[in-house]
Amino acid sequence: MSKTVKVFACASVGNMSVGFDVLGCALNEPGDIVEMTFTEGSEVRIVEITGDDGKLPKELMKNTAGIAVAKMLKHLNIEPGIDIKLHKQMPIGSGLGSSAASAAAAVYALNKLLSEPLTPIELVKFAMEGEKFASGAAHADNVAPAILGGIILIRKYEPLDVISLPVPQNLHITVVHPDLVISTKEARSILPDSFERIDYIKQSAALASFVQALHTNDFNLLSESVVDHLAEPYRKSLINGFDAAKQAALNAGALSFGISGSGPSVFSFSSSLETAQQVGQAISDSFAHLNINSEIYAGKINQNGPKLIVE
């Protein structure tokens, strides 16, 4: 077994507008790094957290990475001594799966330390335990793509069953993170307990046509399919300048525009890297008009999942 393992796990876009709690895709950047080391004894500790401005707890069972590791060790019925260092390289409360990236990197690193006793889909289940603590719901639309890569459809939860959807070669994604903070719990609480039947029907049709668009590389269909009749009408009020940013993205050539996860980050699909970069700048400029700073990420979808860092 290796003595120390260092892993990078990426950010992700949950929901992807069209698939509330059932769709997610992986980004190449940003992400989190977890460094994990075997120690003497049987205590598992989070010994260092950087990049969080002191916001995250080091208590094992109050940290998404720590919870995921603890649940995984209990399942394996082993009690090794482990020191964990978490290096946050993405904003907290961004709608980019920050808690999921930490949990994904942790379980992936632990699996490597233990010579990979678990499959990737089994790792998703333990990373979901960390998500449950962070957001109140053990959803997989962030942790599944963070661990498996690509675009993931969550078919069902009991038992967990996911489908890796095809990623068109020229599909690019732009994510812009405005300097705003929205907690997942807050974004969930703003939603109604039930929706109108017609909205369910329209959303189901949009999800089906989105899947078809991926399988057929039909960007026109994809553009028409990436719509959100359920969450966006409520959540967009939490993002200052949302409508203007959306119009700016579409004017710049974006195929779509929507909220990444629970926000405040927003995302767009484009058919080329050049357009994706132009869309990112247009969205950023729109937020700047409201004196809101933002960060831009543009590129292809990450189809590889976590990365082992060799130094």
Summary of the structure (lengths in Angstrom):
residues: 311
radius of gyration: 18.9
end to end distance: 17.0
largest distance: 59.4
contacts: 1148
relative contact order: 0.18
helix: 39%
strand: 25%
